[in-house]
Amino acid sequence: MCFRPDGEGADQTDFSHIAEEAKELNVKAHYLPIIPGQITDEQVAEFGRILQHSLAPSFAYCHSGARATRLWALNQAQAGRPVDEILRAAKMAGHDLTALAPRLIG
């Protein structure tokens, strides 16, 4: 899953090229562009749908991992995972989501 909008960075490969390469490798690629700091509830729901219909493990990325981690955290909160567990897992992955806690609580 790619969360980087095309053209976000000068050194970035467009998603269409990534999708072509993935298809050749028999890997399903998903494009869910997210502007940093602007994750919508609809994007969280779409992320959940993609995960639900994907084989594990799944790989999701953005520029730094922050959007991917936040999206995962919001999805986990919707699924009922305790917020303290979500924050702890994100911290172990190198992301402090304390500021996101009010939205995780909901």
Secondary structure, DSSP 8 states (H G I E B T S, - for coil): -B-S-TTSSTT---HHHHHHHHHHTT----B----TT---HHHHHHHHHHHHTS-SS---B-SSSHHHHHHHHHHHHHTT--HHHHHHHHHHTT---GGGHHHHH-
